[in-house]
Amino acid sequence: MSNHLKELRYREKYTTKVMSEKLGISKPFYCQLENRTRRLSYQMAIKIAAIFGSKPDEIFYDDYVEKNKEI
């Protein structure tokens, strides 16, 4: 997710509050997802991607690859 999710949110001019409302979760929960302090479920990735008219891989795949390079 790193900065890509945040960049998408900024591009659409969505606040963290708006995103949390669209996803039906609390604002702190959303912030934790965006800042990677909470694990992202596949179902949540699908919901987030739908908000941006995208597919989960288009938003989150690069982060997955980068994270696994470190291992």
Predicted model as a PDB file, atoms N, CA, C, CB and O in Angstrom, pLDDT in the B-factor column:
MODEL        1                                                                  
ATOM      1  N   MET A   1       0.824  -1.173   0.000  1.00 44.00           N  
ATOM      2  CA  MET A   1       0.000   0.000   0.000  1.00 44.00           C  
ATOM      3  C   MET A   1       0.874   1.245   0.000  1.00 44.00           C  
ATOM      4  CB  MET A   1      -0.940  -0.007   1.195  1.00 44.00           C  
ATOM      5  O   MET A   1       0.688   2.168  -0.793  1.00 44.00           O  
ATOM      6  N   SER A   2       1.808   1.237   0.893  1.00 52.00           N  
ATOM      7  CA  SER A   2       2.722   2.356   1.068  1.00 52.00           C  
ATOM      8  C   SER A   2       2.091   3.660   0.609  1.00 52.00           C  
ATOM      9  CB  SER A   2       4.014   2.108   0.311  1.00 52.00           C  
ATOM     10  O   SER A   2       1.030   4.050   1.096  1.00 52.00           O  
ATOM     11  N   ASN A   3       2.744   4.329  -0.327  1.00 73.00           N  
ATOM     12  CA  ASN A   3       2.247   5.627  -0.746  1.00 73.00           C  
ATOM     13  C   ASN A   3       1.214   5.544  -1.849  1.00 73.00           C  
ATOM     14  CB  ASN A   3       3.379   6.476  -1.195  1.00 73.00           C  
ATOM     15  O   ASN A   3       0.495   6.514  -2.090  1.00 73.00           O  
ATOM     16  N   HIS A   4       1.121   4.404  -2.529  1.00 84.00           N  
ATOM     17  CA  HIS A   4       0.208   4.310  -3.663  1.00 84.00           C  
ATOM     18  C   HIS A   4      -1.248   4.506  -3.246  1.00 84.00           C  
ATOM     19  CB  HIS A   4       0.371   2.966  -4.348  1.00 84.00           C  
ATOM     20  O   HIS A   4      -1.986   5.234  -3.910  1.00 84.00           O  
ATOM     21  N   LEU A   5      -1.660   3.879  -2.180  1.00 89.00           N  
ATOM     22  CA  LEU A   5      -3.025   4.037  -1.709  1.00 89.00           C  
ATOM     23  C   LEU A   5      -3.280   5.478  -1.288  1.00 89.00           C  
ATOM     24  CB  LEU A   5      -3.305   3.083  -0.547  1.00 89.00           C  
ATOM     25  O   LEU A   5      -4.330   6.043  -1.594  1.00 89.00           O  
ATOM     26  N   LYS A   6      -2.337   6.058  -0.598  1.00 91.00           N  
ATOM     27  CA  LYS A   6      -2.482   7.450  -0.170  1.00 91.00           C  
ATOM     28  C   LYS A   6      -2.542   8.382  -1.383  1.00 91.00           C  
ATOM     29  CB  LYS A   6      -1.315   7.855   0.758  1.00 91.00           C  
ATOM     30  O   LYS A   6      -3.327   9.330  -1.407  1.00 91.00           O  
ATOM     31  N   GLU A   7      -1.706   8.105  -2.390  1.00 90.00           N  
ATOM     32  CA  GLU A   7      -1.719   8.917  -3.606  1.00 90.00           C  
ATOM     33  C   GLU A   7      -3.067   8.838  -4.313  1.00 90.00           C  
ATOM     34  CB  GLU A   7      -0.607   8.472  -4.554  1.00 90.00           C  
ATOM     35  O   GLU A   7      -3.588   9.852  -4.777  1.00 90.00           O  
ATOM     36  N   LEU A   8      -3.627   7.645  -4.394  1.00 93.00           N  
ATOM     37  CA  LEU A   8      -4.950   7.490  -5.002  1.00 93.00           C  
ATOM     38  C   LEU A   8      -6.000   8.277  -4.224  1.00 93.00           C  
ATOM     39  CB  LEU A   8      -5.343   6.003  -5.066  1.00 93.00           C  
ATOM     40  O   LEU A   8      -6.851   8.947  -4.809  1.00 93.00           O  
ATOM     41  N   ARG A   9      -5.928   8.187  -2.912  1.00 94.00           N  
ATOM     42  CA  ARG A   9      -6.893   8.894  -2.063  1.00 94.00           C  
ATOM     43  C   ARG A   9      -6.763  10.401  -2.270  1.00 94.00           C  
ATOM     44  CB  ARG A   9      -6.680   8.534  -0.568  1.00 94.00           C  
ATOM     45  O   ARG A   9      -7.769  11.099  -2.399  1.00 94.00           O  
ATOM     46  N   TYR A  10      -5.533  10.905  -2.302  1.00 95.00           N  
ATOM     47  CA  TYR A  10      -5.323  12.339  -2.537  1.00 95.00           C  
ATOM     48  C   TYR A  10      -5.828  12.759  -3.916  1.00 95.00           C  
ATOM     49  CB  TYR A  10      -3.835  12.687  -2.398  1.00 95.00           C  
ATOM     50  O   TYR A  10      -6.449  13.811  -4.071  1.00 95.00           O  
ATOM     51  N   ARG A  11      -5.549  11.917  -4.916  1.00 94.00           N  
ATOM     52  CA  ARG A  11      -5.973  12.233  -6.283  1.00 94.00           C  
ATOM     53  C   ARG A  11      -7.483  12.405  -6.375  1.00 94.00           C  
ATOM     54  CB  ARG A  11      -5.518  11.138  -7.246  1.00 94.00           C  
ATOM     55  O   ARG A  11      -7.979  13.291  -7.071  1.00 94.00           O  
ATOM     56  N   GLU A  12      -8.202  11.552  -5.669  1.00 96.00           N  
ATOM     57  CA  GLU A  12      -9.667  11.621  -5.670  1.00 96.00           C  
ATOM     58  C   GLU A  12     -10.210  12.629  -4.663  1.00 96.00           C  
ATOM     59  CB  GLU A  12     -10.247  10.256  -5.378  1.00 96.00           C  
ATOM     60  O   GLU A  12     -11.419  12.831  -4.558  1.00 96.00           O  
ATOM     61  N   LYS A  13      -9.295  13.259  -3.921  1.00 97.00           N  
ATOM     62  CA  LYS A  13      -9.660  14.248  -2.902  1.00 97.00           C  
ATOM     63  C   LYS A  13     -10.545  13.650  -1.809  1.00 97.00           C  
ATOM     64  CB  LYS A  13     -10.376  15.427  -3.553  1.00 97.00           C  
ATOM     65  O   LYS A  13     -11.466  14.300  -1.313  1.00 97.00           O  
ATOM     66  N   TYR A  14     -10.252  12.404  -1.442  1.00 97.00           N  
ATOM     67  CA  TYR A  14     -10.950  11.732  -0.352  1.00 97.00           C  
ATOM     68  C   TYR A  14     -10.151  11.900   0.933  1.00 97.00           C  
ATOM     69  CB  TYR A  14     -11.169  10.230  -0.671  1.00 97.00           C  
ATOM     70  O   TYR A  14      -8.926  11.778   0.933  1.00 97.00           O  
ATOM     71  N   THR A  15     -10.839  12.177   2.006  1.00 97.00           N  
ATOM     72  CA  THR A  15     -10.191  12.200   3.308  1.00 97.00           C  
ATOM     73  C   THR A  15     -10.183  10.780   3.863  1.00 97.00           C  
ATOM     74  CB  THR A  15     -10.911  13.184   4.283  1.00 97.00           C  
ATOM     75  O   THR A  15     -10.844   9.893   3.322  1.00 97.00           O  
ATOM     76  N   THR A  16      -9.444  10.570   4.929  1.00 97.00           N  
ATOM     77  CA  THR A  16      -9.471   9.256   5.570  1.00 97.00           C  
ATOM     78  C   THR A  16     -10.861   8.979   6.127  1.00 97.00           C  
ATOM     79  CB  THR A  16      -8.411   9.170   6.693  1.00 97.00           C  
ATOM     80  O   THR A  16     -11.296   7.829   6.183  1.00 97.00           O  
ATOM     81  N   LYS A  17     -11.550  10.029   6.535  1.00 98.00           N  
ATOM     82  CA  LYS A  17     -12.917   9.866   7.046  1.00 98.00           C  
ATOM     83  C   LYS A  17     -13.845   9.383   5.936  1.00 98.00           C  
ATOM     84  CB  LYS A  17     -13.441  11.196   7.640  1.00 98.00           C  
ATOM     85  O   LYS A  17     -14.647   8.473   6.148  1.00 98.00           O  
ATOM     86  N   VAL A  18     -13.742   9.979   4.770  1.00 98.00           N  
ATOM     87  CA  VAL A  18     -14.577   9.576   3.636  1.00 98.00           C  
ATOM     88  C   VAL A  18     -14.290   8.123   3.263  1.00 98.00           C  
ATOM     89  CB  VAL A  18     -14.335  10.503   2.420  1.00 98.00           C  
ATOM     90  O   VAL A  18     -15.213   7.347   3.019  1.00 98.00           O  
ATOM     91  N   MET A  19     -13.013   7.760   3.220  1.00 97.00           N  
ATOM     92  CA  MET A  19     -12.657   6.377   2.885  1.00 97.00           C  
ATOM     93  C   MET A  19     -13.222   5.407   3.909  1.00 97.00           C  
ATOM     94  CB  MET A  19     -11.134   6.218   2.797  1.00 97.00           C  
ATOM     95  O   MET A  19     -13.774   4.367   3.549  1.00 97.00           O  
ATOM     96  N   SER A  20     -13.085   5.745   5.181  1.00 97.00           N  
ATOM     97  CA  SER A  20     -13.597   4.847   6.217  1.00 97.00           C  
ATOM     98  C   SER A  20     -15.103   4.698   6.109  1.00 97.00           C  
ATOM     99  CB  SER A  20     -13.221   5.358   7.607  1.00 97.00           C  
ATOM    100  O   SER A  20     -15.629   3.605   6.315  1.00 97.00           O  
ATOM    101  N   GLU A  21     -15.807   5.774   5.790  1.00 98.00           N  
ATOM    102  CA  GLU A  21     -17.268   5.700   5.630  1.00 98.00           C  
ATOM    103  C   GLU A  21     -17.640   4.845   4.420  1.00 98.00           C  
ATOM    104  CB  GLU A  21     -17.869   7.116   5.482  1.00 98.00           C  
ATOM    105  O   GLU A  21     -18.579   4.052   4.487  1.00 98.00           O  
ATOM    106  N   LYS A  22     -16.919   5.000   3.330  1.00 97.00           N  
ATOM    107  CA  LYS A  22     -17.202   4.203   2.135  1.00 97.00           C  
ATOM    108  C   LYS A  22     -16.974   2.713   2.387  1.00 97.00           C  
ATOM    109  CB  LYS A  22     -16.331   4.673   0.969  1.00 97.00           C  
ATOM    110  O   LYS A  22     -17.657   1.865   1.813  1.00 97.00           O  
ATOM    111  N   LEU A  23     -16.003   2.405   3.256  1.00 97.00           N  
ATOM    112  CA  LEU A  23     -15.656   1.013   3.546  1.00 97.00           C  
ATOM    113  C   LEU A  23     -16.444   0.440   4.723  1.00 97.00           C  
ATOM    114  CB  LEU A  23     -14.175   0.902   3.829  1.00 97.00           C  
ATOM    115  O   LEU A  23     -16.436  -0.769   4.952  1.00 97.00           O  
ATOM    116  N   GLY A  24     -17.117   1.307   5.462  1.00 97.00           N  
ATOM    117  CA  GLY A  24     -17.877   0.848   6.616  1.00 97.00           C  
ATOM    118  C   GLY A  24     -16.999   0.444   7.789  1.00 97.00           C  
ATOM    119  O   GLY A  24     -17.330  -0.473   8.539  1.00 97.00           O  
ATOM    120  N   ILE A  25     -15.874   1.138   7.939  1.00 98.00           N  
ATOM    121  CA  ILE A  25     -14.958   0.875   9.043  1.00 98.00           C  
ATOM    122  C   ILE A  25     -14.646   2.191   9.750  1.00 98.00           C  
ATOM    123  CB  ILE A  25     -13.652   0.190   8.537  1.00 98.00           C  
ATOM    124  O   ILE A  25     -15.006   3.263   9.262  1.00 98.00           O  
ATOM    125  N   SER A  26     -13.984   2.110  10.883  1.00 98.00           N  
ATOM    126  CA  SER A  26     -13.631   3.329  11.609  1.00 98.00           C  
ATOM    127  C   SER A  26     -12.460   4.035  10.919  1.00 98.00           C  
ATOM    128  CB  SER A  26     -13.274   3.002  13.081  1.00 98.00           C  
ATOM    129  O   SER A  26     -11.690   3.420  10.181  1.00 98.00           O  
ATOM    130  N   LYS A  27     -12.349   5.322  11.172  1.00 97.00           N  
ATOM    131  CA  LYS A  27     -11.247   6.094  10.616  1.00 97.00           C  
ATOM    132  C   LYS A  27      -9.899   5.561  11.111  1.00 97.00           C  
ATOM    133  CB  LYS A  27     -11.400   7.576  10.982  1.00 97.00           C  
ATOM    134  O   LYS A  27      -8.984   5.414  10.302  1.00 97.00           O  
ATOM    135  N   PRO A  28      -9.738   5.265  12.411  1.00 97.00           N  
ATOM    136  CA  PRO A  28      -8.451   4.702  12.841  1.00 97.00           C  
ATOM    137  C   PRO A  28      -8.113   3.373  12.152  1.00 97.00           C  
ATOM    138  CB  PRO A  28      -8.463   4.499  14.344  1.00 97.00           C  
ATOM    139  O   PRO A  28      -6.954   3.112  11.830  1.00 97.00           O  
ATOM    140  N   PHE A  29      -9.125   2.546  11.931  1.00 97.00           N  
ATOM    141  CA  PHE A  29      -8.900   1.266  11.240  1.00 97.00           C  
ATOM    142  C   PHE A  29      -8.372   1.537   9.830  1.00 97.00           C  
ATOM    143  CB  PHE A  29     -10.219   0.420  11.180  1.00 97.00           C  
ATOM    144  O   PHE A  29      -7.403   0.912   9.400  1.00 97.00           O  
ATOM    145  N   TYR A  30      -9.007   2.468   9.110  1.00 96.00           N  
ATOM    146  CA  TYR A  30      -8.545   2.788   7.761  1.00 96.00           C  
ATOM    147  C   TYR A  30      -7.118   3.327   7.778  1.00 96.00           C  
ATOM    148  CB  TYR A  30      -9.482   3.804   7.106  1.00 96.00           C  
ATOM    149  O   TYR A  30      -6.295   2.930   6.953  1.00 96.00           O  
ATOM    150  N   CYS A  31      -6.823   4.218   8.701  1.00 95.00           N  
ATOM    151  CA  CYS A  31      -5.476   4.789   8.791  1.00 95.00           C  
ATOM    152  C   CYS A  31      -4.440   3.691   9.044  1.00 95.00           C  
ATOM    153  CB  CYS A  31      -5.411   5.852   9.912  1.00 95.00           C  
ATOM    154  O   CYS A  31      -3.337   3.731   8.499  1.00 95.00           O  
ATOM    155  N   GLN A  32      -4.800   2.725   9.861  1.00 94.00           N  
ATOM    156  CA  GLN A  32      -3.894   1.607  10.122  1.00 94.00           C  
ATOM    157  C   GLN A  32      -3.661   0.787   8.845  1.00 94.00           C  
ATOM    158  CB  GLN A  32      -4.462   0.705  11.243  1.00 94.00           C  
ATOM    159  O   GLN A  32      -2.547   0.324   8.601  1.00 94.00           O  
ATOM    160  N   LEU A  33      -4.691   0.612   8.048  1.00 92.00           N  
ATOM    161  CA  LEU A  33      -4.520  -0.091   6.770  1.00 92.00           C  
ATOM    162  C   LEU A  33      -3.589   0.693   5.848  1.00 92.00           C  
ATOM    163  CB  LEU A  33      -5.887  -0.314   6.084  1.00 92.00           C  
ATOM    164  O   LEU A  33      -2.667   0.136   5.252  1.00 92.00           O  
ATOM    165  N   GLU A  34      -3.846   1.980   5.744  1.00 90.00           N  
ATOM    166  CA  GLU A  34      -3.060   2.820   4.843  1.00 90.00           C  
ATOM    167  C   GLU A  34      -1.602   2.908   5.291  1.00 90.00           C  
ATOM    168  CB  GLU A  34      -3.668   4.220   4.763  1.00 90.00           C  
ATOM    169  O   GLU A  34      -0.699   2.977   4.457  1.00 90.00           O  
ATOM    170  N   ASN A  35      -1.373   2.905   6.589  1.00 88.00           N  
ATOM    171  CA  ASN A  35      -0.017   3.017   7.128  1.00 88.00           C  
ATOM    172  C   ASN A  35       0.641   1.664   7.378  1.00 88.00           C  
ATOM    173  CB  ASN A  35      -0.043   3.804   8.411  1.00 88.00           C  
ATOM    174  O   ASN A  35       1.752   1.585   7.903  1.00 88.00           O  
ATOM    175  N   ARG A  36      -0.063   0.603   6.994  1.00 86.00           N  
ATOM    176  CA  ARG A  36       0.434  -0.772   7.104  1.00 86.00           C  
ATOM    177  C   ARG A  36       0.705  -1.235   8.530  1.00 86.00           C  
ATOM    178  CB  ARG A  36       1.684  -0.908   6.313  1.00 86.00           C  
ATOM    179  O   ARG A  36       1.593  -2.055   8.760  1.00 86.00           O  
ATOM    180  N   THR A  37      -0.047  -0.721   9.476  1.00 90.00           N  
ATOM    181  CA  THR A  37       0.094  -1.212  10.842  1.00 90.00           C  
ATOM    182  C   THR A  37      -0.997  -2.238  11.145  1.00 90.00           C  
ATOM    183  CB  THR A  37       0.034  -0.044  11.850  1.00 90.00           C  
ATOM    184  O   THR A  37      -1.030  -2.820  12.229  1.00 90.00           O  
ATOM    185  N   ARG A  38      -1.882  -2.450  10.184  1.00 91.00           N  
ATOM    186  CA  ARG A  38      -2.910  -3.482  10.293  1.00 91.00           C  
ATOM    187  C   ARG A  38      -2.890  -4.281   8.994  1.00 91.00           C  
ATOM    188  CB  ARG A  38      -4.337  -2.859  10.567  1.00 91.00           C  
ATOM    189  O   ARG A  38      -2.730  -3.719   7.910  1.00 91.00           O  
ATOM    190  N   ARG A  39      -3.050  -5.569   9.112  1.00 90.00           N  
ATOM    191  CA  ARG A  39      -3.024  -6.447   7.945  1.00 90.00           C  
ATOM    192  C   ARG A  39      -4.268  -6.225   7.075  1.00 90.00           C  
ATOM    193  CB  ARG A  39      -2.934  -7.926   8.386  1.00 90.00           C  
ATOM    194  O   ARG A  39      -5.384  -6.118   7.584  1.00 90.00           O  
ATOM    195  N   LEU A  40      -4.062  -6.159   5.782  1.00 90.00           N  
ATOM    196  CA  LEU A  40      -5.138  -5.957   4.823  1.00 90.00           C  
ATOM    197  C   LEU A  40      -5.690  -7.300   4.379  1.00 90.00           C  
ATOM    198  CB  LEU A  40      -4.648  -5.147   3.610  1.00 90.00           C  
ATOM    199  O   LEU A  40      -4.945  -8.148   3.888  1.00 90.00           O  
ATOM    200  N   SER A  41      -6.976  -7.497   4.548  1.00 93.00           N  
ATOM    201  CA  SER A  41      -7.597  -8.733   4.062  1.00 93.00           C  
ATOM    202  C   SER A  41      -7.880  -8.595   2.566  1.00 93.00           C  
ATOM    203  CB  SER A  41      -8.914  -9.049   4.849  1.00 93.00           C  
ATOM    204  O   SER A  41      -7.960  -7.489   2.031  1.00 93.00           O  
ATOM    205  N   TYR A  42      -8.028  -9.736   1.911  1.00 93.00           N  
ATOM    206  CA  TYR A  42      -8.324  -9.707   0.486  1.00 93.00           C  
ATOM    207  C   TYR A  42      -9.675  -9.045   0.224  1.00 93.00           C  
ATOM    208  CB  TYR A  42      -8.307 -11.126  -0.092  1.00 93.00           C  
ATOM    209  O   TYR A  42      -9.826  -8.298  -0.743  1.00 93.00           O  
ATOM    210  N   GLN A  43     -10.647  -9.315   1.075  1.00 96.00           N  
ATOM    211  CA  GLN A  43     -11.979  -8.713   0.916  1.00 96.00           C  
ATOM    212  C   GLN A  43     -11.902  -7.191   1.018  1.00 96.00           C  
ATOM    213  CB  GLN A  43     -12.954  -9.265   1.978  1.00 96.00           C  
ATOM    214  O   GLN A  43     -12.571  -6.481   0.267  1.00 96.00           O  
ATOM    215  N   MET A  44     -11.084  -6.690   1.950  1.00 96.00           N  
ATOM    216  CA  MET A  44     -10.935  -5.236   2.089  1.00 96.00           C  
ATOM    217  C   MET A  44     -10.202  -4.663   0.881  1.00 96.00           C  
ATOM    218  CB  MET A  44     -10.176  -4.886   3.392  1.00 96.00           C  
ATOM    219  O   MET A  44     -10.527  -3.565   0.428  1.00 96.00           O  
ATOM    220  N   ALA A  45      -9.226  -5.384   0.358  1.00 94.00           N  
ATOM    221  CA  ALA A  45      -8.506  -4.930  -0.837  1.00 94.00           C  
ATOM    222  C   ALA A  45      -9.469  -4.797  -2.011  1.00 94.00           C  
ATOM    223  CB  ALA A  45      -7.358  -5.908  -1.192  1.00 94.00           C  
ATOM    224  O   ALA A  45      -9.362  -3.857  -2.800  1.00 94.00           O  
ATOM    225  N   ILE A  46     -10.409  -5.731  -2.131  1.00 96.00           N  
ATOM    226  CA  ILE A  46     -11.412  -5.671  -3.194  1.00 96.00           C  
ATOM    227  C   ILE A  46     -12.298  -4.440  -3.012  1.00 96.00           C  
ATOM    228  CB  ILE A  46     -12.271  -6.958  -3.209  1.00 96.00           C  
ATOM    229  O   ILE A  46     -12.589  -3.739  -3.981  1.00 96.00           O  
ATOM    230  N   LYS A  47     -12.725  -4.178  -1.792  1.00 97.00           N  
ATOM    231  CA  LYS A  47     -13.577  -3.007  -1.521  1.00 97.00           C  
ATOM    232  C   LYS A  47     -12.846  -1.710  -1.842  1.00 97.00           C  
ATOM    233  CB  LYS A  47     -14.033  -2.999  -0.051  1.00 97.00           C  
ATOM    234  O   LYS A  47     -13.412  -0.807  -2.459  1.00 97.00           O  
ATOM    235  N   ILE A  48     -11.596  -1.621  -1.425  1.00 96.00           N  
ATOM    236  CA  ILE A  48     -10.812  -0.408  -1.685  1.00 96.00           C  
ATOM    237  C   ILE A  48     -10.622  -0.224  -3.190  1.00 96.00           C  
ATOM    238  CB  ILE A  48      -9.433  -0.477  -0.970  1.00 96.00           C  
ATOM    239  O   ILE A  48     -10.790   0.880  -3.707  1.00 96.00           O  
ATOM    240  N   ALA A  49     -10.281  -1.282  -3.879  1.00 95.00           N  
ATOM    241  CA  ALA A  49     -10.078  -1.199  -5.329  1.00 95.00           C  
ATOM    242  C   ALA A  49     -11.357  -0.753  -6.031  1.00 95.00           C  
ATOM    243  CB  ALA A  49      -9.615  -2.557  -5.886  1.00 95.00           C  
ATOM    244  O   ALA A  49     -11.304   0.034  -6.976  1.00 95.00           O  
ATOM    245  N   ALA A  50     -12.497  -1.250  -5.577  1.00 97.00           N  
ATOM    246  CA  ALA A  50     -13.779  -0.874  -6.192  1.00 97.00           C  
ATOM    247  C   ALA A  50     -14.045   0.618  -6.053  1.00 97.00           C  
ATOM    248  CB  ALA A  50     -14.930  -1.666  -5.561  1.00 97.00           C  
ATOM    249  O   ALA A  50     -14.600   1.233  -6.963  1.00 97.00           O  
ATOM    250  N   ILE A  51     -13.661   1.199  -4.942  1.00 96.00           N  
ATOM    251  CA  ILE A  51     -13.854   2.641  -4.742  1.00 96.00           C  
ATOM    252  C   ILE A  51     -13.110   3.425  -5.801  1.00 96.00           C  
ATOM    253  CB  ILE A  51     -13.385   3.068  -3.342  1.00 96.00           C  
ATOM    254  O   ILE A  51     -13.584   4.462  -6.264  1.00 96.00           O  
ATOM    255  N   PHE A  52     -11.936   2.927  -6.188  1.00 95.00           N  
ATOM    256  CA  PHE A  52     -11.126   3.627  -7.180  1.00 95.00           C  
ATOM    257  C   PHE A  52     -11.330   3.090  -8.600  1.00 95.00           C  
ATOM    258  CB  PHE A  52      -9.666   3.526  -6.806  1.00 95.00           C  
ATOM    259  O   PHE A  52     -10.606   3.473  -9.519  1.00 95.00           O  
ATOM    260  N   GLY A  53     -12.313   2.207  -8.780  1.00 94.00           N  
ATOM    261  CA  GLY A  53     -12.580   1.654 -10.106  1.00 94.00           C  
ATOM    262  C   GLY A  53     -11.398   0.869 -10.628  1.00 94.00           C  
ATOM    263  O   GLY A  53     -11.051   0.956 -11.806  1.00 94.00           O  
ATOM    264  N   SER A  54     -10.785   0.107  -9.752  1.00 90.00           N  
ATOM    265  CA  SER A  54      -9.556  -0.595 -10.076  1.00 90.00           C  
ATOM    266  C   SER A  54      -9.649  -2.047  -9.626  1.00 90.00           C  
ATOM    267  CB  SER A  54      -8.350   0.096  -9.425  1.00 90.00           C  
ATOM    268  O   SER A  54     -10.684  -2.499  -9.138  1.00 90.00           O  
ATOM    269  N   LYS A  55      -8.547  -2.764  -9.802  1.00 90.00           N  
ATOM    270  CA  LYS A  55      -8.431  -4.135  -9.313  1.00 90.00           C  
ATOM    271  C   LYS A  55      -7.411  -4.131  -8.177  1.00 90.00           C  
ATOM    272  CB  LYS A  55      -8.009  -5.130 -10.465  1.00 90.00           C  
ATOM    273  O   LYS A  55      -6.492  -3.312  -8.177  1.00 90.00           O  
ATOM    274  N   PRO A  56      -7.562  -5.037  -7.209  1.00 90.00           N  
ATOM    275  CA  PRO A  56      -6.624  -5.049  -6.078  1.00 90.00           C  
ATOM    276  C   PRO A  56      -5.160  -5.110  -6.496  1.00 90.00           C  
ATOM    277  CB  PRO A  56      -6.926  -6.215  -5.186  1.00 90.00           C  
ATOM    278  O   PRO A  56      -4.326  -4.417  -5.914  1.00 90.00           O  
ATOM    279  N   ASP A  57      -4.836  -5.926  -7.491  1.00 87.00           N  
ATOM    280  CA  ASP A  57      -3.437  -6.040  -7.925  1.00 87.00           C  
ATOM    281  C   ASP A  57      -2.875  -4.710  -8.419  1.00 87.00           C  
ATOM    282  CB  ASP A  57      -3.315  -7.084  -9.026  1.00 87.00           C  
ATOM    283  O   ASP A  57      -1.692  -4.426  -8.232  1.00 87.00           O  
ATOM    284  N   GLU A  58      -3.710  -3.908  -9.040  1.00 85.00           N  
ATOM    285  CA  GLU A  58      -3.248  -2.626  -9.571  1.00 85.00           C  
ATOM    286  C   GLU A  58      -2.861  -1.664  -8.456  1.00 85.00           C  
ATOM    287  CB  GLU A  58      -4.325  -1.998 -10.447  1.00 85.00           C  
ATOM    288  O   GLU A  58      -2.059  -0.754  -8.666  1.00 85.00           O  
ATOM    289  N   ILE A  59      -3.422  -1.861  -7.286  1.00 87.00           N  
ATOM    290  CA  ILE A  59      -3.115  -0.980  -6.159  1.00 87.00           C  
ATOM    291  C   ILE A  59      -2.066  -1.588  -5.238  1.00 87.00           C  
ATOM    292  CB  ILE A  59      -4.380  -0.674  -5.368  1.00 87.00           C  
ATOM    293  O   ILE A  59      -1.151  -0.896  -4.791  1.00 87.00           O  
ATOM    294  N   PHE A  60      -2.197  -2.869  -4.957  1.00 83.00           N  
ATOM    295  CA  PHE A  60      -1.412  -3.471  -3.888  1.00 83.00           C  
ATOM    296  C   PHE A  60      -0.298  -4.417  -4.322  1.00 83.00           C  
ATOM    297  CB  PHE A  60      -2.310  -4.195  -3.004  1.00 83.00           C  
ATOM    298  O   PHE A  60       0.546  -4.759  -3.494  1.00 83.00           O  
ATOM    299  N   TYR A  61      -0.254  -4.851  -5.561  1.00 78.00           N  
ATOM    300  CA  TYR A  61       0.704  -5.883  -5.960  1.00 78.00           C  
ATOM    301  C   TYR A  61       2.157  -5.442  -5.805  1.00 78.00           C  
ATOM    302  CB  TYR A  61       0.452  -6.284  -7.390  1.00 78.00           C  
ATOM    303  O   TYR A  61       2.970  -6.212  -5.295  1.00 78.00           O  
ATOM    304  N   ASP A  62       2.507  -4.237  -6.227  1.00 71.00           N  
ATOM    305  CA  ASP A  62       3.886  -3.773  -6.117  1.00 71.00           C  
ATOM    306  C   ASP A  62       4.368  -3.796  -4.677  1.00 71.00           C  
ATOM    307  CB  ASP A  62       4.016  -2.370  -6.685  1.00 71.00           C  
ATOM    308  O   ASP A  62       5.521  -4.137  -4.412  1.00 71.00           O  
ATOM    309  N   ASP A  63       3.494  -3.435  -3.745  1.00 56.00           N  
ATOM    310  CA  ASP A  63       3.866  -3.462  -2.338  1.00 56.00           C  
ATOM    311  C   ASP A  63       4.139  -4.882  -1.874  1.00 56.00           C  
ATOM    312  CB  ASP A  63       2.772  -2.831  -1.485  1.00 56.00           C  
ATOM    313  O   ASP A  63       5.056  -5.117  -1.087  1.00 56.00           O  
ATOM    314  N   TYR A  64       3.353  -5.822  -2.353  1.00 54.00           N  
ATOM    315  CA  TYR A  64       3.548  -7.226  -1.996  1.00 54.00           C  
ATOM    316  C   TYR A  64       4.919  -7.709  -2.481  1.00 54.00           C  
ATOM    317  CB  TYR A  64       2.420  -8.102  -2.597  1.00 54.00           C  
ATOM    318  O   TYR A  64       5.657  -8.365  -1.745  1.00 54.00           O  
ATOM    319  N   VAL A  65       5.234  -7.381  -3.701  1.00 47.00           N  
ATOM    320  CA  VAL A  65       6.514  -7.798  -4.278  1.00 47.00           C  
ATOM    321  C   VAL A  65       7.662  -7.155  -3.511  1.00 47.00           C  
ATOM    322  CB  VAL A  65       6.591  -7.424  -5.779  1.00 47.00           C  
ATOM    323  O   VAL A  65       8.624  -7.836  -3.155  1.00 47.00           O  
ATOM    324  N   GLU A  66       7.576  -5.872  -3.255  1.00 59.00           N  
ATOM    325  CA  GLU A  66       8.647  -5.166  -2.539  1.00 59.00           C  
ATOM    326  C   GLU A  66       8.824  -5.720  -1.134  1.00 59.00           C  
ATOM    327  CB  GLU A  66       8.350  -3.663  -2.473  1.00 59.00           C  
ATOM    328  O   GLU A  66       9.955  -5.888  -0.675  1.00 59.00           O  
ATOM    329  N   LYS A  67       7.737  -6.004  -0.451  1.00 58.00           N  
ATOM    330  CA  LYS A  67       7.809  -6.522   0.904  1.00 58.00           C  
ATOM    331  C   LYS A  67       8.497  -7.883   0.924  1.00 58.00           C  
ATOM    332  CB  LYS A  67       6.409  -6.623   1.513  1.00 58.00           C  
ATOM    333  O   LYS A  67       9.287  -8.162   1.826  1.00 58.00           O  
ATOM    334  N   ASN A  68       8.212  -8.718  -0.043  1.00 52.00           N  
ATOM    335  CA  ASN A  68       8.794 -10.055  -0.091  1.00 52.00           C  
ATOM    336  C   ASN A  68      10.249 -10.063  -0.554  1.00 52.00           C  
ATOM    337  CB  ASN A  68       7.977 -10.927  -0.999  1.00 52.00           C  
ATOM    338  O   ASN A  68      10.958 -11.042  -0.323  1.00 52.00           O  
ATOM    339  N   LYS A  69      10.699  -9.010  -1.193  1.00 53.00           N  
ATOM    340  CA  LYS A  69      12.117  -8.894  -1.573  1.00 53.00           C  
ATOM    341  C   LYS A  69      12.981  -8.752  -0.330  1.00 53.00           C  
ATOM    342  CB  LYS A  69      12.340  -7.687  -2.519  1.00 53.00           C  
ATOM    343  O   LYS A  69      14.133  -9.185  -0.311  1.00 53.00           O  
ATOM    344  N   GLU A  70      12.416  -8.141   0.713  1.00 54.00           N  
ATOM    345  CA  GLU A  70      13.154  -7.897   1.934  1.00 54.00           C  
ATOM    346  C   GLU A  70      13.419  -9.184   2.707  1.00 54.00           C  
ATOM    347  CB  GLU A  70      12.405  -6.918   2.801  1.00 54.00           C  
ATOM    348  O   GLU A  70      14.344  -9.252   3.515  1.00 54.00           O  
ATOM    349  N   ILE A  71      12.605 -10.198   2.455  1.00 51.00           N  
ATOM    350  CA  ILE A  71      12.706 -11.454   3.209  1.00 51.00           C  
ATOM    351  C   ILE A  71      13.828 -12.316   2.697  1.00 51.00           C  
ATOM    352  CB  ILE A  71      11.404 -12.223   3.143  1.00 51.00           C  
ATOM    353  O   ILE A  71      14.054 -13.408   3.218  1.00 51.00           O  
TER     354      ILE A  71                                                      
ENDMDL                                                                          
END                                                                             
